[in-house]
Each structure stands twice: as C-alpha cells, then as structure tokens.
C-alpha cells in the first residue's frame, strides 16, 4: 500500500474530516424550486409562489446552521431537512398526477408544453429522490462523516465500494473498508438518475424497506412520465 494513502487515513480519519460541502445540496434544491416555478399553470399544486416560498423558508435555516460544510445536526435541523425533501417530492408527484389527469381528460392541447412539463417533472423527480436517499442513508450526511463507522445506523443502500475490498489493489484502495469511503450527494443523485432511466437498481442495491419503497415510487413515477406523458406529447406534435 502506498505510504501516502496510509498516512492520510491515519492523519484524517473520516469522523474528523470536514463534512460534505453545503453548496451541492443547496444548488440541487434551488434547481428544483426553479423547475417548479417554470411549470405550466395547470400543473401547479398550489399558487405558483407558495411552494417555492415554503421551500426557501425551509432552506435558509439549513444554510445558516451549516453554511459551508454539513457538520452540525440538531433535532430541529433534521426535521427541517426531511420536511424540505418531502415538500419537493410530494408537490412534484402532485404535478405528475395533474399532468396525467390533463392527458386523460384531453385538457392539454400543446405537445410542446407537455414535453416541457414532462421534462421538468422528471428532473425534479431525480433531484427529490436523490436528496431523499442522501438524507436517509446511514443517518444522513452529518452522521456519515462525523460519527465513527461502528456508530452509524444500518445502511439503506449497498454501494459497489462497500464490497471492493478484495479486488485488485487500485480498486480495493478506494473501498469502504480500506479508505473509509462514504457516499456523498453525487452518489445518491447517480442512484436516482439510474433508477429513473432503468426503472430498477443498477450497481447500488436497496437494503432497507424504506429504500425499496422510495425506489419503487420513483421508478413508477419515472415510468409514467416517460411512457405516458412523453409518448402522448410526441403524438400531439405529429
């Protein structure tokens, strides 16, 4: 094993490292808010600015508690972060329901509007569930970096890094066992993207019942968006 890797782990054990950067999660949330604001009027669950205003109200204290790195967690911040993810996810599923209703009722005339609305719903779906996986797995982003591995709650997902310890050296060195690797937001967004495109797990397996339920809901929502909404929109364009 190269000395610099071994020394780096000795000097910086995972629970003493800096937490995840706040910026990626904040940007993902703002993108989801912007996508909701841009939805066609008939797909809004509530008046256009009500949901984004609520989401911003929830986001601000989270940034205030952890402005640069996600290293501190209180019961208040935990409730607020989970509520924010729930609001994004539930309102997006509501928008999908309204879109499907409009299609069945024949209320939608423009294929271009349908395509745009479907894309917005699909992208928000990816962000919402990616954030949900990020918040729930192994106790959330704070515990994953600040707690010792023995103190982490049971994992909701099994990543490939969790089982690479006995592979070739250049792969094994990045495994959870040898490098103390833990997933970050990018990893969960990747899981969300693959689940929304393949409609099933790919290289990351759900372990807990809640993870399986969330992935099932996301897959069904993505399938409806892809097959029902986009197919109908394309037919309208023709």
C-alpha positions in Angstrom: 0.0 0.0 0.0 1.4 3.4 -0.9 2.6 5.2 2.2 0.8 8.5 1.5 -2.6 6.7 1.4 -2.0 5.0 4.7 -0.7 8.2 6.3 -3.6 10.2 5.0 -6.1 7.9 6.7 -4.1 8.0 9.9 -4.0 11.8 10.0 -7.6 12.3 8.8 -9.9 9.5 10.0 -13.4 10.0 8.4 -15.1 11.2 11.6 -12.5 14.0 12.0 -12.7 15.2 8.4 -14.7 18.1 7.1 -18.3 17.3 6.3 -19.8 17.4 2.9 -20.0 20.8 1.2 -23.3 22.6 1.6 -23.3 24.1 -1.9 -24.2 21.0 -4.0 -27.4 20.2 -1.9 -28.3 23.9 -1.9 -27.9 24.2 -5.7 -30.0 21.0 -6.2 -32.8 22.4 -4.0 -32.7 25.8 -5.9 -32.9 24.0 -9.2 -35.9 22.0 -8.0 -37.5 25.3 -6.9 -36.8 26.9 -10.3 -38.3 23.9 -12.1 -41.5 24.2 -10.1 -41.7 27.9 -10.8 -41.4 27.2 -14.5 -44.2 24.6 -14.6 -47.3 25.3 -16.8 -50.1 26.8 -14.8 -52.3 23.7 -15.0 -49.6 21.6 -13.3 -49.2 23.7 -10.2 -50.4 22.0 -7.0 -50.7 25.4 -5.2 -50.4 29.0 -6.4 -47.1 29.4 -8.2 -45.1 31.1 -5.4 -46.5 29.3 -2.4 -44.5 26.1 -2.7 -41.2 27.8 -3.7 -41.6 30.3 -0.8 -42.1 27.5 1.7 -39.1 25.6 0.3 -36.9 28.7 0.6 -38.1 29.2 4.2 -37.0 25.7 5.0 -33.7 26.0 3.1 -32.5 29.2 4.8 -32.1 27.8 8.4 -30.3 24.8 7.0 -27.7 27.0 5.3 -27.5 29.1 8.5 -26.7 26.1 10.6 -24.2 24.7 8.1 -23.2 27.5 5.8 -20.2 25.8 4.2 -19.9 22.2 5.4 -22.6 19.9 6.7 -21.1 19.0 10.1 -23.7 20.0 12.6 -27.1 18.5 13.2 -29.9 19.2 15.7 -33.3 17.8 16.0 -34.7 21.0 14.5 -32.3 20.8 11.5 -33.1 17.2 11.0 -36.8 17.8 10.9 -36.5 20.8 8.6 -34.2 19.0 6.1 -36.5 16.0 5.9 -39.6 18.3 5.6 -37.9 20.2 2.7 -37.2 17.0 0.8 -40.8 15.8 1.5 -42.3 19.1 0.2 -40.2 18.9 -3.0 -41.1 15.2 -3.6 -44.8 15.4 -2.8 -45.5 18.5 -4.8 -43.7 17.0 -7.8 -45.7 13.8 -7.6 -48.8 16.1 -7.4 -47.7 17.8 -10.6 -47.3 14.5 -12.3 -50.8 13.5 -11.2 -52.2 16.7 -12.7 -50.3 16.2 -15.9 -51.7 12.6 -16.3 -55.2 13.9 -15.5 -54.9 16.6 -18.2 -53.9 14.0 -20.7 -56.7 11.6 -19.8 -59.2 14.4 -19.8 -57.9 15.8 -23.1 -57.3 19.2 -21.5 -53.8 19.6 -22.8 -53.5 20.9 -26.3 -49.9 21.7 -26.9 -47.4 18.9 -27.4 -44.5 21.3 -26.7 -46.0 22.3 -23.3 -46.4 18.6 -22.5 -42.9 17.7 -23.4 -41.5 20.6 -21.4 -43.7 19.8 -18.4 -42.7 16.1 -18.5 -39.0 17.0 -18.6 -39.4 19.4 -15.6 -41.3 16.7 -13.6 -38.7 14.1 -14.5 -35.8 16.3 -13.5 -37.4 17.3 -10.2 -38.1 13.6 -9.6 -34.4 12.8 -9.9 -33.5 15.7 -7.6 -36.1 15.0 -5.0 -35.3 11.3 -4.6 -31.6 11.9 -4.8 -31.9 14.3 -1.9 -34.2 11.8 0.0 -31.6 9.0 -0.3 -28.9 11.4 0.7 -30.8 12.5 3.8 -31.8 9.0 4.9 -29.0 6.6 4.2 -26.8 5.7 7.3 -28.3 8.5 9.3 -27.8 11.4 6.9 -24.9 13.5 5.7 -23.8 14.6 9.1 -23.6 11.2 10.7 -21.9 9.7 7.7 -18.9 12.0 8.1 -18.9 12.9 11.8 -19.7 9.6 13.5 -17.5 6.6 13.8 -18.4 3.8 11.4 -19.4 1.5 14.3 -21.9 4.2 15.4 -23.6 4.6 12.1 -27.2 3.3 11.7 -27.8 0.4 9.3 -27.2 1.2 5.7 -30.2 1.8 3.3 -28.0 1.2 0.2 -25.1 -1.1 -0.7 -22.6 0.7 -3.0 -20.0 -1.1 -5.0 -17.3 0.5 -2.8 -18.8 -1.4 0.1 -17.7 -4.8 -1.4 -14.5 -3.9 -3.3 -12.0 -4.6 -0.5 -10.8 -7.9 -2.0 -10.4 -6.7 -5.6 -7.2 -5.5 -7.4 -5.1 -3.0 -5.5 -6.1 0.1 -7.4 -9.8 -0.6 -6.9 -9.5 -2.0 -3.4 -7.7 1.1 -2.1 -10.9 3.1 -2.7 -13.2 0.7 -0.9 -15.2 1.5 2.2 -13.1 -0.9 4.3 -9.6 0.4 3.2 -10.2 4.1 2.6 -13.2 4.6 4.9 -15.2 5.8 1.9 -18.8 7.0 2.4 -21.2 8.2 -0.3 -21.9 11.8 -1.0 -24.7 13.7 -2.7 -23.3 12.9 -6.2 -23.5 9.2 -5.4 -27.2 9.4 -4.4 -28.1 11.6 -7.4 -26.4 9.0 -9.6 -28.6 6.3 -8.0 -31.6 8.5 -8.6 -30.7 9.0 -12.3 -30.2 5.3 -12.9 -33.4 4.4 -11.1 -35.3 6.9 -13.2 -33.9 5.6 -16.5 -33.5 1.9 -15.9 -36.6 1.8 -13.6 -34.6 -0.6 -11.4 -31.4 -0.7 -9.3 -28.2 -0.9 -11.2 -24.9 -1.0 -9.3 -26.4 0.2 -6.0 -28.8 -2.1 -4.2 -31.5 -1.0 -1.7 -31.3 -2.8 1.6 -34.0 -1.4 3.9 -37.7 -1.5 3.3 -37.9 2.3 3.2 -35.2 2.4 0.5 -37.1 -0.2 -1.6 -40.4 1.7 -1.2 -38.8 5.0 -2.2 -37.1 3.4 -5.3 -40.4 1.7 -6.3 -42.3 5.0 -6.1 -39.6 6.8 -8.1 -39.5 4.1 -10.7 -43.2 4.1 -11.2 -43.3 7.9 -11.4 -40.4 7.9 -14.0 -42.1 5.2 -16.0 -45.4 7.1 -16.1 -43.5 10.3 -17.1 -41.5 8.5 -19.9 -44.2 6.2 -21.4 -47.4 8.0 -20.8 -46.7 11.7 -20.8 -43.9 12.0 -23.3 -45.4 9.4 -25.7 -48.7 11.4 -25.7 -46.9 14.7 -26.2 -45.0 13.3 -29.2 -48.2 12.1 -30.7 -49.7 15.6 -30.3 -46.7 17.1 -32.1 -47.4 14.8 -35.0 
